[in-house]
Amino acid sequence: MEQYEKLYLYKRIVQSKLFIDNNFAENIDLDNIADQACFSKSHFIRLFKSIYGKSPHNYMVSVRIKKAKKLLAEGVSVLDVCQRVGFDSPTSFTATFKKLAGKTPSEYGSQAAEKKRAIVVNPLSAVPNCFAQTHGWIK
């Protein structure tokens, strides 16, 4: 019986995580997320953190930053990325991005573009050396 209860609780927390994954760009808050799991906010936060190692808010921010990195690497403008991933202002986006990624969104985008250019010039630089040697591409 206890195992069933744990699985049931876990399933409800996973539902809330999936809700964050699918709606991170929307204006969702803790109430919306906790409602997905049908828990009180404080109980939900404790359970979520025990399973995922971070609060629901911190998890949502990390999902937003991960998506932002992907968009910046594709060449999307910082302002566009900010809006697409659900931040209210470019200033808060830039501060949060820099705190988590260690560089500003502009720096990240520039470095990603430079990396793409370097790969176009020398495609073999993107292939792990051991793989290239195994296939006789380098000696």
Secondary structure as GFF3:
##gff-version 3
##sequence-region A 1 139
A	DSSP	alpha_helix	2	23	.	.	.	ID=ss1
A	DSSP	alpha_helix	30	37	.	.	.	ID=ss2
A	DSSP	alpha_helix	41	52	.	.	.	ID=ss3
A	DSSP	alpha_helix	56	73	.	.	.	ID=ss4
A	DSSP	alpha_helix	78	84	.	.	.	ID=ss5
A	DSSP	alpha_helix	90	101	.	.	.	ID=ss6
A	DSSP	alpha_helix	105	121	.	.	.	ID=ss7
A	DSSP	three_ten_helix	123	126	.	.	.	ID=ss8
A	DSSP	alpha_helix	129	134	.	.	.	ID=ss9
###
